Amino acid sequence: MSKRWLKERRQDFYYRKAKQLNYRSRASFKLHQIDERFGIFQEGGSVVDLGAAPGGWLQIAKERVGPKGKVVGVDLQHIAPLEGVSTIRGDMTRPETVEELRSLLGGKADTVISDMSPNISGSYSMDHARSVDLCTHALEFARRTLRPGGSLVMKIFEGDMMNDFLSEVKKSFSSVRLHSPKASRSSSSEIYIVAKGFKGPAEQAAPSVSGPAGLEV
Ligand SMILES: C[S@@+](CC[C@H](N)C(=O)[O-])C[C@H]1O[C@@H](n2cnc3c(N)ncnc32)[C@H](O)[C@@H]1O
């Protein structure tokens, strides 16, 4: 049994499991695994989900924050209603969407999560550049919206702009790690940036990167 065969079988497993548990996407398990490892959610917390359609991450976030928590999401696509979750349709690269989302949230967030993906062009470097652009918008949103101490999780497609972008993330968070959850497809160039300990909007100090889980960056 090759590693690839084992990984593909596991992927089928996540697809089937998502159907069984009524999750809207197999991506739910990626967020579940990230939270198990890094503890990004807290009961009663506020969460903003960027690129949330069809809603698999929203479902996990709502489960984790519970009835007293708040979950809001945005996507270019329509998101079918989910109990206890508020969503809007819009483009996160546009200021009016950012303002609409911030007013829907109505305060600060404990966690910002972004699974935004560009339309795949097939060109590795172009897809990477577009992914970095979406992550840059997610980072700016997080800087304006997170409470000090809050967390940011972002999907990024790997490539040569990665290190510069990570340096930018490290200016605002005390811990920054790269993580590939087991539920990610083996063929994908996606990886997740898990940034914890938001330093606050004004502080742009040098980072200190440490902790037991994930890959140090
Ligand atoms: C992989 S899907 C997200 C899956 C979701 N996490 C789930 O569990 O159901 C990526 C989403 O990013 C959205 N997206 C891409 N660019 C965006 C943008 N500029 N603003 C808002 N959403 C965007 C896409 O429409 C797509 O639905």
The ligand as an SDF file (V2000), in Angstrom:
LIG
                    3D

 27 29  0  0  0  0  0  0  0  0999 V2000
  -12.8150   26.1210   -0.5340 C   0  0  0  0  0  0  0  0  0  0  0  0
  -14.2180   27.1450   -0.6020 S   0  0  0  0  0  0  0  0  0  0  0  0
  -14.6210   27.3440    1.1160 C   0  0  0  0  0  0  0  0  0  0  0  0
  -15.2070   26.1030    1.7430 C   0  0  0  0  0  0  0  0  0  0  0  0
  -15.7320   26.3840    3.1350 C   0  0  0  0  0  0  0  0  0  0  0  0
  -14.6360   26.6210    4.0810 N   0  0  0  0  0  0  0  0  0  0  0  0
  -16.5430   25.2290    3.6700 C   0  0  0  0  0  0  0  0  0  0  0  0
  -16.0910   24.5450    4.5980 O   0  0  0  0  0  0  0  0  0  0  0  0
  -17.6670   25.0200    3.1940 O   0  0  0  0  0  0  0  0  0  0  0  0
  -13.5010   28.7090   -1.0030 C   0  0  0  0  0  0  0  0  0  0  0  0
  -14.5110   29.8410   -1.1060 C   0  0  0  0  0  0  0  0  0  0  0  0
  -13.8040   31.0770   -1.1940 O   0  0  0  0  0  0  0  0  0  0  0  0
  -14.7130   31.9660   -1.8210 C   0  0  0  0  0  0  0  0  0  0  0  0
  -14.0190   33.2010   -2.2240 N   0  0  0  0  0  0  0  0  0  0  0  0
  -12.9970   33.3430   -3.0950 C   0  0  0  0  0  0  0  0  0  0  0  0
  -12.6600   34.6260   -3.2450 N   0  0  0  0  0  0  0  0  0  0  0  0
  -13.4700   35.3350   -2.4070 C   0  0  0  0  0  0  0  0  0  0  0  0
  -13.6200   36.7210   -2.1360 C   0  0  0  0  0  0  0  0  0  0  0  0
  -12.8590   37.6530   -2.7580 N   0  0  0  0  0  0  0  0  0  0  0  0
  -14.5530   37.1060   -1.2380 N   0  0  0  0  0  0  0  0  0  0  0  0
  -15.3490   36.1920   -0.6460 C   0  0  0  0  0  0  0  0  0  0  0  0
  -15.2640   34.8550   -0.8730 N   0  0  0  0  0  0  0  0  0  0  0  0
  -14.3410   34.4240   -1.7520 C   0  0  0  0  0  0  0  0  0  0  0  0
  -15.2070   31.1480   -2.9920 C   0  0  0  0  0  0  0  0  0  0  0  0
  -16.4160   31.6760   -3.5150 O   0  0  0  0  0  0  0  0  0  0  0  0
  -15.3840   29.7700   -2.3430 C   0  0  0  0  0  0  0  0  0  0  0  0
  -16.7290   29.5280   -1.9690 O   0  0  0  0  0  0  0  0  0  0  0  0
  1  2  1  0
  2  3  1  0
  2 10  1  0
  3  4  1  0
  4  5  1  0
  5  6  1  0
  5  7  1  0
  7  8  2  0
  7  9  1  0
 10 11  1  0
 11 12  1  0
 11 26  1  0
 12 13  1  0
 13 14  1  0
 13 24  1  0
 14 15  1  0
 14 23  1  0
 15 16  2  0
 16 17  1  0
 17 18  1  0
 17 23  2  0
 18 19  1  0
 18 20  2  0
 20 21  1  0
 21 22  2  0
 22 23  1  0
 24 25  1  0
 24 26  1  0
 26 27  1  0
M  CHG  2   2   1   9  -1
M  END
$$$$
